[in-house]
Amino acid sequence: MSPDASSSSLTSAPAPSSSSTAIPQPPPFDASQLAAANASLSDATPQEILAWAVDNLPGLYQTTAFGLTGLAATDMLAKLTRRRKAASHLVPLIFIDTLYHFEETLALAKKVEKKYKVVLSVYRPPEVETTEEFEEKYGKELWKTDEDTYDYLVKVEPARRAYAELNVQAVITGRRRSQGADRATLQPLEIDSTGLVKVNPLCRWGFSEVKDYIDMAGVPYNDLLDQGYKSVGDWHSTKIPVEGEDERGGRWAGNGAKTECGLHKDYFKMKKAYEKKRLETELAARDKARGEDEVGESSVQLGLLAL
């Protein structure tokens, strides 16, 4: 049964009147320096990678959907905070509320915020706060009718808006090599097309290592895992993996070719594709209103966009 995400009491960051943009920024170090940093961290523990990131990366945040790996990283950072006797949790959190999370995920977000006394910034799709508002503005079951646009609106745009508003320069992720697909060759550090540094502290751990840490450290986790789930995303496209599937086998149920939601794809390509579709939709509606004699003008505008 789908949860009513609009009932969440998590406080979201203010929504802008229009979609934000991102301009590519030069990375804080060049390709050779990135390679050297990864080499120096090649045998480091997750805790050592996190400590290195805290000491060397300004504008550092943790992006999380409260999966097991992200929860382990949050707990490790809490321990680092205590060891250093810092006044507050060393790395604030960013949570992208797609408005289609399970209620169990939203409850966990509040539990983590309280347990670790961490600053949690919540971002939602542009110009909406509830599921009902989203569907009125963008359509029902958009994940079925236009999956790329859905991913852009509920994940990519809110994340990039968060990075811009919070001056984020580096993020800690929960990605691991054992999750397969595009993640199979992950390094501790990456730089994406916008210049954002991504830190993957647990990239060499497997699922069992992460789960063992969670259990031994008493880290709160999503109640859905006790029902057989291993990787939890939106309620409409997450299922319990069948025997033989990897841990992310239950994500994007029915779409075996999909392995990422868009957060770790090329931002500028996704934004351009979204803007093109949006303009096509607007021009089609305008053409319908004005009549067939106006189609030529719209075609010219689309041609310019494709250049």
Helices and strands as residue ranges (DSSP letters): G 5-7, H 31-40, H 46-56, E 60-63, H 68-83, E 93-96, H 103-116, E 120-123, H 131-138, H 142-145, H 147-151, I 152-156, H 157-166, E 170-172, G 177-179, G 181-183, E 189-191, E 197-199, H 207-217, G 223-227, G 235-237, H 267-290, G 292-294, H 295-306
